[in-house]
């Protein structure tokens, strides 16, 4: 298994994995090809977008991506409550948002998601730290919650309704990364 930076052409595989991941538990969403493309373009166009893939035997089996985000953009995208939280942690620290971490369902359970996030954390430490790393997770995705806790992420206590699943909440998580 290798974790490497994104290369042109990887997005074809990532969109397929994205659709497969979100059509199964715990999301159970039917993400059409056009919707996967729209989500990809939205993320890919963000300032400071950096993307890693997990590759096994020349096959892309997972990915994770992040971008830098200003406090103002965070307020517009996620609301003032999350900005207030980040400012309470340290108003001088820049913000990095982990957008997605996905693994082909056939390869899940092999620590690939953790390896991807570890690689992101390494990249962030080398180029952006100190920083507040932000992400969001569903409480019913217990494997991911446990994996992120092992990496040091903590709950903010701030929850937001799922756009795709009425009645479901996502919680925002954070981690302060220091310089090496």
N, C-alpha and C positions, 0 to 999 in steps of 0.2 A: 504494500500500500504506500503510495506517495501522495503528499499534499503539495500542490503547486499552484502558482498564480494562473489566473484565467488566460486562455489563449483564444483568439478568434476561432469561431466554429464550435466552441464548447457550449454555447447557448442552445444549440439544437438539442443536445442531450439533457441539459439542465431543464429545459421546458418540459421534456418528457418525464423526467424524474419529478419535477414540481407537480405536474398533473397527477402522477401516480401517488405521490405522497398525500396530496390534499383530497384525493378521492377515497382514501382509506381512513381507518380510525386514527386519531379521534375526530378528524374534521368531517369526513364523509360528505365532501362537497364534490360536485361534478364541475371541474374547472375545464371549460372549453379551451380549445387551442388558441382562439382569439383572446380570451381572458388571460391565459398564461403569457401571451405575447405582450398584452397591455401592462400587466404587472411587471414583467421583465423590463420593458422600456421605461416604466416609471422609476424603477430602482436604478437601472443602468444610467439614467440621465442625472442622477443626484451628484452634487459636488463632492469630490473626494471619494468616489465609489471605488472600492477595491474588492476583488473577488478571488476566492480560492476554490479549487476543485480537489476532490479525492479521486484518485485513479488507481485501479487495480487491473493488472494485465492489459494495459492500453484501453481500458474501459472506464469512462467517467461514471462514478457510482454515488457521488454526493457533491455538495457545494455549500458554501457559506459566503455571504457578502455583507459589507458594511460601508458606511459613508460617514464623513464628518458632517455635523449639523450645528447650526448656530442656535443660540437660545431663542431668537426670534422665530426661526423656521420651526423649531421644536414646538413653540407655543401655537403656531398656526396649524401644525400637523397633528399634535397630540394633546394640546390644551395647556392652559396656564398652570394647572395643579402640578404637572410633571416638571415644568420649568421651576416652579417654586421649590419643589423637592430638590432638584439638582443644585439650585442656588444655595439651599440650606446645607448641602454637603460641602460645597466650595464654589462660590460664584466666579472664581478666577479660572477654574479648570475648563478646558474645551470639552466638547461632547462628541462621542462617536456612537453611532447607532448600528447595532447588528440587525440587519433587515431580515435575513432568512438563514436557516441552516436546514438543509434537506439531504436525505439519504434514500437511495433507491430501496424500496421495501424489501427486495431480495437480499440486501446487504445490511439491513438494520440489526442492531444488537451486537455489533462488532467494534464499538467505541469509535466509529467513524465520525459521528457528530462531535464527540468530545475532541478528537484529534483536529477537526476543522476549527473548532472554537479556540483550542490551544494555539493553533497557527495564527489565527486572527489576533489573539492576545499578544503573541510574540511580535507580530507586525506593528500593532498599536504601540507596544512598549518601545520598539526601536524607532518609531517615526513620529509619534504623537504624544507620548506620555510626558508628564502626568496628565491624566484624562479621566473623565467619567464615562464608562462604557455602559450603554443602555440597551435593553432588549425587552421583549414581552413574551410571556408564556401562558399557556392554559394550565390551570391547576390539575386538570384531568389527564394531562400528558406526563404521568409520573416519572417515566424514564428520563425525559428531558429535564424535568424539575430537579431530580436527584443529580443528574450529570452536571447541571449548572451550579448546584449547591457545592458539589465537590470542587468546581473551578473557582469558588469563592463568591459567586453572585449572591446578592441579598435582595429580598423583597422590598419594594418601596411602600407597599400598602395601598398603592393607587391601582384601581381597576377600571377597565373600560369595556363597554359592550362590544361583542363581536359584530362586525358588519355582515358576516356571512351566516351566522347561526344565532337567531334570536334567543334571548334569555341566557346566553353564554357570556362569561366574562373572561377577559385576558388581564393578567397582572403585569405591571411593569417591574422590571428587575434592574439592578445596577451593580457595578463593580468599579472601584477606584483603582486605576492602574498607576503605579509610580514608575519613575525612571529606573533604568537598570542600575 
